[in-house]
Amino acid sequence: MDNNVIKGKWMQLKGEAKKQWGQLTDDDLDVIDGEKDKLVGKLQERYGHTKDDAEAEYSKWEKTFRS
């Protein structure tokens, strides 16, 4: 899914992101605002992932929304 699509659907996808990554707060999700780089950064911060691991986790999550 294109980053612009995720940003456009972020209000709908926030709940899915919260289910996937329970350590992300509502404030985190508001700051992320559908931006991949911000989400990857928060995954690194909250879960201690490397950038590559966080990007891989994001990619796996993002693929679940492709139609």
C-alpha positions, 0 to 999 in steps of 0.5 A: 500500500502506498504511504499516501494511502496509509496516511489518508486512511490513518484514522481507520488504521490507528485501531489496527496499529494499536492492536498490533503494537499495544505499547504504542500510546494514543499520543504516539499514534496521533504523532505518527499520523500515518507516516511510515518513518514515524511509525518505524521510529516509534517501533524502535523506541518502544520495542527496542527494534533495530531499524531493519527489524522495525521496517520488516515488521511495518512491511508485514503489517502493511501487507495485511491491508493490500486489496 
